[in-house]
Amino acid sequence: MQPNTASSSSVPEAQACVLRYFVAGMDCASCASKVEKMLERTPGAGERKILFSSETLEVSLDESRSSRAILEQNLRSLGYEPSLKRETRAGRVVERAEVARVLPHSDAAQSFQRGDDPTQQNLHEHVHALEEGPPWYAGKQGRLVLSSGVLLLLAYGFGFVEPQLAYWGYVAATLVGVYPLLRQSLAAWRFGDYFGINTLVAVAALGAIAIGQAPEGAVVVFFFAIGELLEGIAAGRARAGIRALGALTPRTAHLLESGKTRTVQIEALEVGQTVRISAGERVPADGTILNGRSSLDDSPVTGESMPVNKTVDDTVFAGSINGEGTLEVRVDRPSSDNTLARIIHLVEEAEGSKAKTSRLIDRFSRYWTPGVLGVSVLVSVVPPLLMGGEWHAWLYKGISLLLIGCPCALVLSVPAAITSGISAGARRGLLIKGGAALEMLAQLKTIAFDKTGTLTAGKPQVTDLRALEGSEVEVLRLAASLEAGSHHPLAKALVDRAKSQNITLLEAQDVQAVAGKAVTGTLKGKRYSVGSPRYAAELAPLEGQLVREIEALEGAGKTVVVLLEGSRPLGLLALRDEPRPDAAATISALHGLGISSVMLTGDNRRTGAAIAASLGLEARSELMPADKLRIIGELQVAGLVGMVGDGINDAPALARSDVGIAMGGGTDVALETADAALLRPSVTGVLEMVQLSRATLSNIHQNIAFALGLKAIFLVTTLLGLTSLWMAILADTGATVLVTANALRLLSWKRSK
């Protein structure tokens, strides 16, 4: 049956738009599946994004075919309460958080009713209130639990006075609990969902009344309602940790203009403006320090437990806490796109990438429920018809099987653990983009590491400088001038060294990068290049003494670059990038978990070997980007391979690996490249990701065992006549509570020492 598509009179001109709803009650994978099936049968509903972890629905709707009023009516018929958060029409974004409905007496509500847009501040508060939701006893499910519970107690009390009246009290309690289930089941039937969990419970409860077991039917629907309520509360707890990140950003900022400050809402901040942050205040926006020095607590963003000392040109994150100094910071991102907001957005969307186990269970559940109905019918009628069994006893067993067969706990077992695992990681600076990546992390056989900026700190220092022609100052001036526009750590080291010696740089023309080899450009009308010794040797053979000097520097673990005019060497510059303090311990711990490690670097063999030896892993050196791709492919023959890099030079290898992990300290690349990102500059995060993944996978296996184990036990006891109806519901409700509670343990996950 197709849903009604009549246009609503409230829509003056139907046209396609993208609607984003907060859908209260859509808090599990089964709920998302119901909404998906409804949208498939709604004319005009196009591309959609359903995120049960944040209870949000984003759908492109052609209102000339189905109005938004019809869409909202369909959602309500399934038992959910939609609240429009935002609509996008013809490239224009309009926030419509239904202020008038929730805050009927506020100034913002009156403004909204007049047709004006509410203020951003009131809008933010409203949306936050919507997503928090009412206390459990004030919600729809809470009221259902209380009302059916009261009726159940009254019926029980009447049993001591008037048994006949007590029986009808149990009937009333059953019908009150069954009514919303029937209504939602009928709505689901309209949209092609014929064998939902609600249908099983409703049929079982009504069947109990039909065979004179109304007391047990009342207990069944009461326990089921409690299970649904607990599931919703647990889902809210899983969301709360991530939602709390958004509350860390302050509402106001001190905007610095012409030497004076004024307080503004953070939504009003624009890129390029300057804000002043006093000691003890939270950073209002992602930005770059222009003036000042302080230690900042970045733990809300990166999970870094110790304060980080920062000064001019360092990056700060919205939500971090400023320590003892006053900072002047240039705003680099608007409030809607700061690092915290992007983390929340990415974590909310992570469920879109389902784990393999989750996909298997989804497919299994499509056949499980109709199979349970079929088996229940056979158990109810075959023994009485063919074996002379008693109708009442076998009908009772058949109804019990309906309850035991509810797949709620099984369907919940994987997404509940995945959501908790991803949330736990995000709160510790480990951003994992989906269940598929989280599951594969647990199965990695090899992890390949980039060297510069990953295994090393990414802050090399110039250690040796030798002029082959001219002065050392001139060699440094020419090399730094060529590298001034590069963001590579080695280039930055050369420029910083020149600045520290107050050397004035030249303006380079026609600068070009030779991938993995050199940077070339024109200075004072002459063509110069800064490149690897191998690049220099390709242009012209190097003298024996020069080669020996280069080998000695590289043997000490230093990276050597050669300044050339044309093909003639003018000087040598040696740099050393020290390994991160935690790198060796992390590599050793990964080996203890059965994961082999390899370092992939474009550096020379001697430098690569020296760094790798100090860390205890294999080195593959002098690699071009294509070589890294080839090696990743070779390693994948032995099993799943993870790649850890800075997300820029290593982008192809990150994409080729089974799990790409970007180490970018919260940069664009770290958040948007690869399958996972470490938001703090620590290799230990790779180990933590693997441990968290394995803990999540173990949790999933436990959940599946709980769900199927309880069902198996109650199946046997029911067929033996040892289990009553109200006990049978524990096979589902009890398993649901157990699975949910077990998944929530992951929220307090801590790294193994």
ABEGO torsion letter per residue (X at the ends): XBBBABBBAABABBBBBBBBBBBBGBABAAAAAAAAAAAAABBGBBBBBBBAAAGBBBBBBBAAABBAAAAAAAAAAAGBBBBBABBBBGGBBBBBAGAAAABAABAAAAAAAAGBBBBAAAAAAAAAAAAAEBBAAABAAAAAAAAAAAAAAAAAAAAAABAAAAAAAAAAAAAAAAAAAAAAAAAAAAAGBABBAAAAAAAAAAAAAAAGAAAAAAAAAAAAAAAAAAAAAAAAAAAAAAAAAAAABBABBBBBBGGBBBBBBAAABBBGBBBBBBBGBBBABBBBBABEBBBBBAAAAAGBABBBBBBBGBBBBBGBBBBABBBBBBBABBAAABAAAAAAAAAAAAAABBBAAAAAAAAAAAAAAAAAAAAAAAAAAAAAAAAGBBAAAAAAAAAAAAAAABAAAAAAAAAAAAAAAAAAAAAAGBBBBEAAAAAAAAABABBBBBABGAABAGBBBBABBBBABEBAAAAAAAAAAAAAABABAAAAAAAAAAAAAGBBBBBBBGBBBBBGABBBBBBGGBBBBBBBAAAAAAABBBBAAAAAAAAAAAAAGBBBBBBBBEABBABBBBBBBBBBAAAAAAAAAAAAAGBBBBBBBABBAAAAAAAAAAAGBBBBBGBBAAAAAAAAAAAAAAEBBBBBBAGAAAAAAAAABABBBBBAGGBAAAAABEABBBABBBAAAAAAAAAAAAAAAAAAAAAAAAAAAAAAAAAAAAAAGABBAAAAAAAAAAAAAAAAAAAAAAAABBBBX
